[in-house]
């Protein structure tokens, strides 16, 4: 199995995937796949990619927010991005739409935007070619994510747009493990007590 190392220049995991191991010990993150949007010495922030909110679709949310044309937005799930700031929305999207300083570049051709401008773009003909909407985020304080990784709570893998943006939420955890050459059955069996 190959493991992904932090960026050699920065030592951080921005732009990578975190894959919850059976050792995670926190039901909020059981079998989750998280895209790491930001990671530095003080903090880390990511969005859970495989927890769609029941009964909430993007056009419905945009309509509820009174975004003009929201009902005509490209259909897709709204995700539970994490347990922090659950009433705040984040859009992870390709950079064919850029909202200037409001768009934080977070990986290879990806931006993270949390403004009304990106919501209006999602409801328009000028929507990003690929985007996902998440409510809330996963966050860690200084050294917390590194500690969790050292305790084997998370596996780290390279991110790709197909895994990030497809709607197959129930398959993302196994597919992300597959990027490391691991099957869920092997990982579950390997994590038992001796």
Backbone torsions as a table, in degrees:
resi	resn	phi	psi	omega
1	UNK	NA	132.8	176.7
2	UNK	-97.2	139.6	176.6
3	UNK	-110.5	149.3	179.2
4	UNK	-87.5	133.3	178.5
5	UNK	-96.3	157.1	174.9
6	UNK	-59.3	159.0	175.6
7	UNK	-49.2	126.2	-174.0
8	UNK	-66.3	-24.9	179.5
9	UNK	-82.4	-34.9	-175.1
10	UNK	-109.1	-24.1	-175.5
11	UNK	78.2	11.4	-175.9
12	UNK	-116.8	167.6	-170.0
13	UNK	-108.6	16.2	176.7
14	UNK	-54.9	134.7	179.4
15	UNK	86.7	3.2	179.7
16	UNK	-105.3	170.5	174.7
17	UNK	-103.2	138.6	168.0
18	UNK	-104.0	131.2	-179.8
19	UNK	-118.1	119.9	-178.2
20	UNK	-65.4	131.0	174.4
21	UNK	-91.2	165.7	176.1
22	UNK	-61.8	-13.8	179.6
23	UNK	-86.4	4.9	-174.2
24	UNK	-57.0	-39.6	175.7
25	UNK	69.5	12.9	180.0
26	UNK	-135.4	109.1	-175.9
27	UNK	-58.8	-22.3	178.3
28	UNK	-65.0	-21.6	-176.8
29	UNK	-118.7	8.5	-179.3
30	UNK	-56.6	125.2	178.1
31	UNK	57.1	31.2	178.4
32	UNK	-91.6	157.2	170.4
33	UNK	-123.1	125.9	-176.2
34	UNK	-120.3	131.8	170.9
35	UNK	-87.7	121.9	-179.4
36	UNK	-82.0	109.8	-178.9
37	UNK	-82.3	-35.3	-177.5
38	UNK	-149.8	142.8	177.4
39	UNK	-157.8	123.7	175.2
40	UNK	-146.4	-167.1	-176.0
41	UNK	-65.5	-24.3	-174.1
42	UNK	-99.5	-27.8	-171.4
43	UNK	-159.6	163.9	170.3
44	UNK	-140.5	147.5	-178.1
45	UNK	-144.6	136.5	178.1
46	UNK	-150.8	171.9	179.7
47	UNK	-120.6	131.7	174.5
48	UNK	-70.9	129.2	-174.9
49	UNK	-97.0	-9.8	-171.5
50	UNK	-129.1	34.2	175.4
51	UNK	-128.4	79.9	176.9
52	UNK	-68.1	140.8	176.1
53	UNK	-76.2	130.4	-177.4
54	UNK	-62.1	128.2	174.3
55	UNK	74.4	10.9	-179.9
56	UNK	-122.0	119.9	177.6
57	UNK	-115.0	156.1	-176.5
58	UNK	-56.4	-48.4	179.8
59	UNK	-58.5	-38.3	179.5
60	UNK	-64.2	-43.7	-179.7
61	UNK	-64.3	-44.6	179.7
62	UNK	-62.1	-37.8	176.9
63	UNK	-65.0	-44.0	178.0
64	UNK	-59.4	-32.1	-179.5
65	UNK	-87.0	6.8	179.9
66	UNK	58.6	38.1	175.0
67	UNK	-84.3	120.9	-178.7
68	UNK	-56.3	128.7	179.9
69	UNK	78.9	6.6	-176.4
70	UNK	-56.0	-37.0	-178.4
71	UNK	-65.2	-22.3	-179.7
72	UNK	-94.4	3.7	179.8
73	UNK	-63.8	153.6	176.9
74	UNK	-57.4	129.0	-177.1
75	UNK	-68.6	142.9	176.2
76	UNK	-176.3	162.2	179.9
77	UNK	-72.8	158.5	166.5
78	UNK	-101.8	130.5	-174.3
79	UNK	-97.0	150.8	166.7
80	UNK	-81.4	100.7	-174.4
81	UNK	-72.7	-20.4	179.8
82	UNK	157.4	176.1	-173.7
83	UNK	-81.9	-5.3	-177.3
84	UNK	-99.4	136.5	175.2
85	UNK	52.8	52.3	-173.6
86	UNK	-64.2	-16.0	178.4
87	UNK	-94.2	4.9	179.8
88	UNK	-105.7	133.6	-178.0
89	UNK	-98.3	143.8	177.4
90	UNK	-131.1	136.9	176.7
91	UNK	-115.9	119.0	173.1
92	UNK	-96.5	126.5	-170.7
93	UNK	-151.6	161.8	173.8
94	UNK	-71.5	156.1	-172.9
95	UNK	-86.6	18.6	170.5
96	UNK	-72.3	-11.0	167.9
97	UNK	-124.1	127.6	-177.9
98	UNK	-133.5	122.9	-178.6
99	UNK	-97.2	37.7	176.8
100	UNK	62.5	-137.3	-176.7
101	UNK	-63.9	-16.4	179.0
102	UNK	-75.3	-18.1	179.7
103	UNK	-96.3	118.1	176.7
104	UNK	-93.8	123.9	176.7
105	UNK	-72.6	126.0	-172.3
106	UNK	-126.2	11.1	178.6
107	UNK	166.9	-168.1	-178.3
108	UNK	-64.5	106.3	179.8
109	UNK	56.5	34.7	177.9
110	UNK	-126.0	146.5	175.0
111	UNK	-130.8	156.1	175.6
112	UNK	-121.6	122.7	-177.2
113	UNK	-132.9	139.8	-178.2
114	UNK	-132.2	48.5	-178.7
115	UNK	-126.1	165.8	176.4
116	UNK	-64.0	-29.7	-179.6
117	UNK	-57.8	-43.2	179.8
118	UNK	-70.3	-32.8	177.1
119	UNK	-65.2	-40.0	177.1
120	UNK	-65.7	-38.5	177.4
121	UNK	-63.0	-40.1	179.4
122	UNK	-61.6	-29.3	-178.2
123	UNK	-91.3	4.4	-175.0
124	UNK	-114.7	175.7	174.8
125	UNK	-70.2	-15.2	-178.7
126	UNK	-98.4	30.5	-179.5
127	UNK	-67.2	153.4	174.0
128	UNK	-58.2	149.7	-179.9
129	UNK	-63.3	-31.9	176.0
130	UNK	-140.1	135.5	-179.0
131	UNK	-158.3	154.6	170.5
132	UNK	-139.3	149.1	-179.3
133	UNK	-111.7	130.5	178.3
134	UNK	-130.5	142.1	172.6
135	UNK	-104.4	122.7	-177.2
136	UNK	85.6	173.7	178.8
137	UNK	-152.7	167.6	174.4
138	UNK	-100.5	132.2	-178.0
139	UNK	-134.7	151.2	179.1
140	UNK	-135.4	146.9	175.4
141	UNK	-86.3	-177.7	-177.2
142	UNK	-54.5	121.9	175.7
143	UNK	77.5	-10.1	-175.4
144	UNK	-65.7	-46.5	-179.7
145	UNK	-64.5	-42.9	179.0
146	UNK	-59.7	-40.8	177.9
147	UNK	-63.1	-44.2	-179.9
148	UNK	-63.4	-38.8	177.9
149	UNK	-65.9	-41.4	-179.9
150	UNK	-65.8	-23.9	176.9
151	UNK	-90.8	11.1	178.2
152	UNK	63.1	26.9	175.8
153	UNK	-76.3	-27.8	-177.8
154	UNK	-129.0	143.5	166.6
155	UNK	-105.3	152.4	-177.0
156	UNK	-119.8	134.7	-179.9
157	UNK	-138.9	162.7	173.7
158	UNK	-68.5	144.9	177.5
159	UNK	-91.9	151.8	170.4
160	UNK	-142.8	150.9	-174.4
161	UNK	-61.2	-34.7	179.5
162	UNK	-60.0	-47.4	-179.7
163	UNK	-69.4	-39.6	-178.3
164	UNK	-63.8	-47.3	-166.9
165	UNK	-100.8	-9.7	-178.5
166	UNK	-72.4	164.5	-175.7
167	UNK	-95.2	10.7	-177.6
168	UNK	-87.9	64.4	-174.4
169	UNK	-57.0	-39.1	-176.5
170	UNK	-70.3	-13.8	-179.6
171	UNK	-104.4	-9.6	-171.9
172	UNK	-64.4	-38.9	-178.1
173	UNK	-62.4	-48.5	179.2
174	UNK	-65.2	-39.6	179.2
175	UNK	-66.0	-39.5	178.3
176	UNK	-64.8	-42.5	175.8
177	UNK	-60.0	-39.3	179.0
178	UNK	-59.3	-29.5	176.7
179	UNK	-62.0	-24.4	178.7
180	UNK	-98.7	3.4	-178.8
181	UNK	76.9	24.5	-177.6
182	UNK	-116.3	138.4	172.3
183	UNK	-99.9	149.4	179.8
184	UNK	-55.9	-37.4	-179.0
185	UNK	-62.9	-42.1	179.3
186	UNK	-65.4	-43.8	-177.6
187	UNK	-64.5	-42.4	179.5
188	UNK	-63.1	-45.3	-179.0
189	UNK	-67.5	-36.2	-177.1
190	UNK	-73.7	-13.5	-174.7
191	UNK	-98.1	4.9	-179.2
192	UNK	-70.9	172.8	178.8
193	UNK	-88.3	146.7	178.4
194	UNK	-89.2	NA	NA
